Amino acid sequence: MQTKTPTQLSPLKNAIANVALVLVSSAITYLVLELIFFRLMLPHLPLQYRVYLPDRADFFLQISKSQYIPKDYIALVGDSYAQGMGDWLLSLGYKSSKPYHSADVIYEALNRDVASLGRARSGSAEAMVLRVARIFDDPYCYLFPDIPPPKRFLVYFFEGNDIEDNVELIQHYVRPTASAPLAPQLDAFLQNQYAATSTWRCHGHLGDTIWKMIQYHIRFGLHPDGSYNVGPVPPINQIIVKGTPTNARELGGGAMVMNDKQLEDGVLVYDRSLAWFQRRFRGVPITLVYIPAPGAIYRYPTPDVMSAEYYDPNEQPRIGHPHLTPGHKFPASAIYASSQKICERIRAVSLAHGIGFIDTRPAWRKASAHVPLHGPRDWGHPNEAGYRLLGNLVATRIDEPAKDACDDAWQE
């Protein structure tokens, strides 16, 4: 057997040493850059760069507060409605350096700091456990100052897809054992998966920022002008506004194809997520703000409504949209009935946990008779009129011990 001489081994050793040197140098450079960017540059970063930032960094640059680290602030928890997606933001070219959603309206009305923890496609578990843990529960991360707990939480529950997101969580992530009770399995998943912290997560923020910059400029170009050209709204649906049929796009309902067992499972995810959330923030008041699906707030000249895409737990995942079913017509009366059923179940769980409950549906329905509260481009989220309605309603009731009944009446 022939052995290699020291001369033959030296090129291999040199190559390994060079690779190791490059890796160590790159790691040190990355650590220095992330420290400089987030600790030194972030407080002075122009607000138009918020679009590139990861969630924890974005918390500090929101304009609905008076200082970098808010004090005695109100925190919004939820999905894209708490995040502020919709035509108001679209009209600004996705630049969140100007007022664009309910957090800004509440801040303007009360002159109290407001910070949103909302993120699109967040069901109850993502909103109240995953997002909260990633923003508040990472003590290792030296890149950001400590975030104090808020003075009050407002949890936005959106009936349009929160139940669907919760059922999807059970089916595709929790995957419970049918022979055991679901509640303890949910508790274990939330604690061990969504609430788990990682010392490595802190070092992903700079990479996340760079990746978001690339994505944004691929989508909008290097010099997005923020133009907002809206053509005629196709007559997919018609809503009654000022007594006149008005064109609208697809309008979502809540849990339209869920059976009673699936609905109860979705409510149970809300229940267990709220239980974890209350333990994490003992003593901080919480109010549930119940927000209706767009399809549940309008009157129609026809008996049926063309829905938006929805999650159907009874169908197999498909390529392209793995868990979404294209919209089809539902009776408007069925959309109203589903809204009432979900509201009553979420209200019962909320009051059982001792938190406040605000049913915003009467205000949406009354206002929708006079002006569209969604669209004209995005009919799944509020426009400026919708967010101003939501923000002002919450601002007027934020400190009261609200225990609204689910009011299904229409104020014509």
C-alpha positions in Angstrom: 0.0 0.0 0.0 1.5 3.3 -1.1 1.3 6.2 1.5 1.3 9.9 0.6 4.4 11.9 1.5 4.2 15.2 3.5 4.8 17.0 0.2 1.8 15.4 -1.4 -0.5 16.2 1.6 0.4 19.9 1.8 -1.8 21.1 -1.1 -4.8 19.5 0.5 -4.0 21.0 3.9 -3.5 24.4 2.3 -6.8 24.1 0.6 -8.6 23.2 3.8 -6.9 26.0 5.7 -7.9 28.5 3.0 -11.5 27.4 3.0 -11.6 27.6 6.8 -10.1 31.1 6.7 -12.7 32.2 4.2 -15.5 30.8 6.3 -14.3 32.3 9.5 -13.7 35.7 7.9 -17.1 35.6 6.3 -18.8 34.8 9.6 -17.0 37.5 11.5 -17.8 40.0 8.7 -21.5 39.0 8.8 -21.6 39.4 12.6 -20.0 42.8 12.5 -22.4 44.0 9.7 -25.5 42.8 11.4 -24.4 44.5 14.6 -23.7 47.8 12.8 -26.9 47.7 10.8 -29.4 46.8 13.5 -27.9 48.5 16.6 -26.4 51.6 15.0 -28.2 52.3 11.7 -31.7 51.0 12.3 -32.8 53.9 14.6 -31.8 56.4 11.9 -33.1 54.4 8.9 -35.5 56.3 6.6 -39.0 54.9 7.0 -39.4 53.9 3.4 -37.0 51.1 4.0 -39.5 49.4 6.4 -40.6 47.2 3.5 -37.3 45.3 3.6 -37.1 44.7 7.3 -37.9 41.5 9.2 -40.7 41.6 11.7 -38.8 42.2 14.9 -36.8 45.1 13.3 -40.0 46.5 11.7 -41.5 46.8 15.2 -39.2 49.7 16.0 -39.9 51.7 12.9 -43.6 51.8 12.8 -45.0 55.3 12.6 -48.0 54.7 14.9 -45.9 55.6 17.9 -44.0 58.6 19.2 -40.6 57.0 20.0 -38.3 54.2 18.9 -39.1 52.0 21.9 -42.7 52.6 22.7 -44.0 53.0 26.3 -47.4 52.1 27.6 -48.4 51.2 24.1 -51.3 49.3 22.6 -50.4 46.2 20.6 -52.4 44.8 17.7 -52.3 41.0 17.2 -53.8 39.2 14.2 -53.4 38.6 10.5 -53.3 40.9 7.5 -56.1 43.1 9.0 -53.8 43.9 11.9 -50.9 44.3 9.5 -52.8 46.8 7.4 -52.9 45.2 3.9 -55.4 46.7 1.5 -56.0 49.5 -1.0 -54.8 52.2 1.4 -51.4 50.6 1.4 -51.5 49.8 -2.3 -52.2 53.5 -3.0 -48.9 54.3 -1.3 -46.9 51.8 -3.5 -46.5 49.5 -0.5 -44.4 52.1 1.3 -45.4 52.0 4.9 -43.8 55.3 5.8 -47.2 57.1 5.8 -50.5 56.2 7.6 -52.2 53.3 6.0 -54.2 51.2 8.5 -56.1 51.0 11.8 -53.0 51.3 14.0 -52.3 54.8 12.6 -56.0 55.8 13.1 -55.9 54.7 16.7 -52.7 56.5 17.3 -54.1 59.7 15.7 -57.3 59.5 17.7 -55.8 58.7 21.1 -52.3 60.0 20.9 -51.2 56.7 22.4 -48.4 54.6 21.0 -49.7 51.6 18.9 -47.6 48.8 17.5 -48.8 46.1 15.2 -47.7 42.5 15.5 -49.9 41.4 12.7 -48.9 39.4 9.7 -50.7 38.0 6.6 -51.9 34.4 6.7 -51.7 34.2 10.5 -54.4 32.1 12.1 -55.0 32.2 15.9 -51.9 30.1 16.7 -49.5 32.1 14.4 -50.9 35.5 15.7 -51.0 34.8 19.4 -48.1 32.3 19.8 -45.7 32.1 16.9 -45.4 35.8 16.2 -45.5 36.9 19.8 -42.7 34.4 20.7 -40.5 35.6 17.9 -40.8 39.2 18.7 -40.8 39.1 22.6 -39.2 35.8 23.6 -35.7 35.8 22.2 -33.5 37.2 25.0 -30.3 36.0 23.4 -30.7 38.4 20.4 -28.3 41.3 21.1 -29.2 43.1 17.9 -32.3 44.9 19.3 -33.2 46.6 22.5 -35.6 44.8 24.9 -39.3 45.3 24.0 -41.4 46.1 27.0 -44.9 44.5 27.2 -47.8 46.6 26.0 -50.3 48.3 28.2 -53.2 46.5 26.3 -53.6 43.9 23.6 -56.2 44.1 20.8 -56.6 40.7 19.1 -58.1 41.0 15.7 -60.1 37.9 14.8 -61.1 37.9 11.1 -63.9 35.5 10.4 -63.0 35.4 6.7 -60.2 32.9 7.1 -59.1 32.5 10.8 -61.1 29.4 11.3 -59.9 28.0 8.0 -56.2 28.8 8.9 -56.8 27.1 12.3 -58.2 23.9 10.7 -55.3 23.9 8.2 -52.9 24.1 11.1 -54.4 21.0 12.7 -54.5 19.0 9.5 -51.1 19.8 8.0 -48.9 20.7 11.0 -50.3 19.3 14.3 -51.5 16.1 12.7 -53.1 14.9 15.9 -53.6 11.3 17.0 -57.3 10.5 16.6 -57.4 8.3 19.7 -56.3 11.1 22.1 -58.0 14.4 23.0 -57.1 17.2 20.7 -56.7 20.0 23.3 -53.5 18.6 25.0 -52.0 17.8 21.6 -52.5 21.4 20.6 -51.0 22.7 23.8 -47.9 20.6 23.3 -47.5 21.7 19.7 -47.9 25.4 20.6 -45.4 25.1 23.5 -42.8 22.9 21.8 -43.0 24.3 18.2 -44.5 27.7 17.9 -43.3 29.1 21.3 -39.8 27.6 21.1 -36.9 30.0 20.9 -33.7 29.5 19.0 -30.3 31.2 19.5 -29.7 30.9 15.7 -32.8 32.9 14.7 -31.2 36.1 15.8 -28.5 35.8 13.1 -31.0 35.3 10.3 -32.4 38.9 10.4 -29.7 40.4 8.2 -30.1 37.6 5.6 -33.8 38.1 5.8 -33.4 41.8 5.1 -31.2 41.2 2.1 -33.6 38.6 0.7 -36.6 41.0 1.1 -34.7 43.7 -0.8 -34.1 41.3 -3.7 -37.8 40.2 -3.7 -39.1 43.7 -3.6 -37.0 45.0 -6.5 -37.8 41.9 -8.6 -41.5 42.6 -8.0 -41.5 46.4 -8.3 -38.2 47.3 -10.1 -35.4 49.5 -8.9 -37.5 52.7 -8.9 -41.1 51.9 -8.1 -43.1 55.1 -8.6 -46.0 54.1 -6.4 -48.5 54.7 -9.2 -52.0 53.6 -8.5 -54.0 53.0 -11.6 -57.3 51.3 -11.0 -59.5 50.3 -14.0 -63.2 49.6 -14.0 -64.2 47.0 -11.4 -65.6 43.9 -13.2 -69.2 43.0 -12.3 -68.3 39.7 -10.5 -70.6 40.8 -7.7 -72.9 43.7 -7.1 -73.4 45.3 -3.7 -76.0 47.9 -2.7 -74.4 51.3 -2.0 -76.7 54.3 -1.5 -79.5 52.2 -2.8 -77.8 51.5 -6.1 -76.2 48.2 -7.3 -72.4 48.8 -7.5 -69.8 46.5 -9.0 -67.5 44.5 -6.7 -65.0 41.7 -7.1 -65.1 38.3 -5.3 -66.2 38.6 -1.6 -65.1 36.0 0.9 -67.3 34.4 3.6 -66.2 32.6 6.7 -65.8 28.8 6.9 -68.4 28.3 4.2 -67.7 24.6 3.6 -66.8 23.6 7.2 -68.9 21.0 9.0 -69.6 21.4 12.7 -66.7 19.2 13.8 -64.2 21.3 11.7 -65.7 24.5 13.0 -65.3 23.4 16.6 -61.7 22.3 15.9 -61.0 25.8 14.5 -62.5 27.4 17.6 -60.4 25.1 19.8 -57.2 26.3 18.2 -58.3 29.9 19.1 -59.1 28.7 22.7 -55.7 27.0 23.3 -53.8 29.9 21.6 -55.6 32.4 23.8 -54.8 30.3 26.9 -51.0 30.4 26.0 -51.2 34.1 25.2 -52.8 34.9 28.6 -50.2 32.9 30.5 -47.4 34.7 28.7 -48.8 38.2 29.4 -50.4 37.8 32.8 -52.1 41.0 33.9 -52.2 42.7 30.5 -55.8 43.4 29.4 -56.9 41.7 26.2 -59.8 42.6 24.0 -61.0 40.5 21.1 -62.0 42.6 18.1 -64.3 40.6 15.9 -64.0 41.5 12.2 -66.5 40.2 9.7 -65.7 38.7 6.3 -66.3 41.1 3.4 -69.2 39.1 2.1 -71.0 39.3 5.4 -71.3 43.1 5.6 -73.0 44.1 2.3 -76.5 43.8 0.9 -77.0 42.4 -2.6 -79.5 42.8 -5.4 -79.2 39.1 -6.1 -79.6 36.1 -3.7 -76.1 34.7 -4.4 -72.6 36.0 -3.9 -69.4 34.9 -5.8 -66.9 34.1 -3.1 -63.2 34.5 -3.1 -60.8 31.5 -2.7 -61.3 29.5 0.4 -59.7 26.6 2.2 -61.7 23.3 1.8 -60.4 20.7 4.3 -62.4 18.0 2.5 -60.4 18.3 -0.8 -57.0 16.9 -1.5 -54.2 19.5 -1.9 -53.6 20.5 -5.5 -50.6 21.8 -7.5 -50.4 25.6 -7.7 -52.8 26.4 -4.8 -52.2 23.4 -2.6 -54.9 24.2 -0.1 -57.2 26.7 -1.8 -60.4 26.2 -3.7 -61.5 28.8 -6.4 -64.5 30.7 -5.4 -68.1 29.8 -6.4 -71.5 31.1 -5.6 -72.9 30.9 -2.1 -76.3 32.2 -0.9 -75.9 35.5 0.8 -78.2 34.2 3.6 -75.7 31.3 4.2 -72.8 33.8 4.5 -74.8 35.9 7.0 -75.7 32.7 9.0 -72.1 31.5 9.0 -70.9 34.9 10.3 -73.4 34.7 13.2 -72.4 31.1 14.1 -68.7 31.9 14.2 -69.2 35.1 16.1 -71.2 33.3 18.8 -68.6 30.6 19.2 -65.7 33.0 19.4 -67.6 35.3 21.8 -68.3 32.3 24.2 -64.7 31.3 24.3 -63.5 34.9 24.7 -65.8 35.6 27.7 -64.9 32.2 29.2 -61.3 33.4 29.3 -62.3 36.7 30.9 -61.3 39.0 28.0 -63.2 41.8 26.3 -65.2 41.2 23.2 -66.2 43.8 20.6 -68.5 42.9 17.7 -67.7 45.3 14.9 -70.2 43.9 12.4 -73.0 46.4 13.1 -70.7 49.3 12.4 -69.4 47.7 9.1 -72.9 46.9 7.9 -74.3 50.4 8.7 -71.3 52.1 6.9 -71.4 49.8 3.9 -74.8 51.0 2.9 -73.2 54.4 2.1 -69.7 53.6 0.8 -67.7 50.5 -0.2 -65.3 49.5 2.6 -63.1 47.3 0.5 -61.5 47.7 -3.0 -61.5 48.9 -5.7 -58.5 46.7 -6.3 -58.2 44.5 -3.1 -61.7 43.3 -2.1 -60.3 41.0 0.6 -59.1 43.8 2.8 -60.4 47.2 3.9 -59.6 50.4 2.0 -59.0 53.7 3.7 -62.7 54.1 4.6 -62.7 50.6 6.1 -59.6 51.0 8.2 -60.7 54.4 9.5 -64.0 52.9 10.5 -62.2 50.1 12.3 -59.6 52.3 14.0 -62.1 54.9 15.2 -64.5 52.3 16.5 -61.7 50.6 18.5 -60.4 54.0 19.7 -63.7 54.9 21.2 -64.1 51.6 23.1 -60.6 50.6 23.9 -60.8 51.1 27.7 -64.2 49.8 28.4 -64.9 46.3 29.6 -66.7 45.3 26.4 -68.9 42.2 26.3 -70.9 42.7 23.2 -73.6 40.3 22.1 -73.2 39.0 18.6 -75.7 41.5 17.0 -77.0 40.1 13.7 -79.4 42.9 13.1 -79.1 45.2 10.1 -79.4 49.0 10.6 -80.8 50.1 7.2 
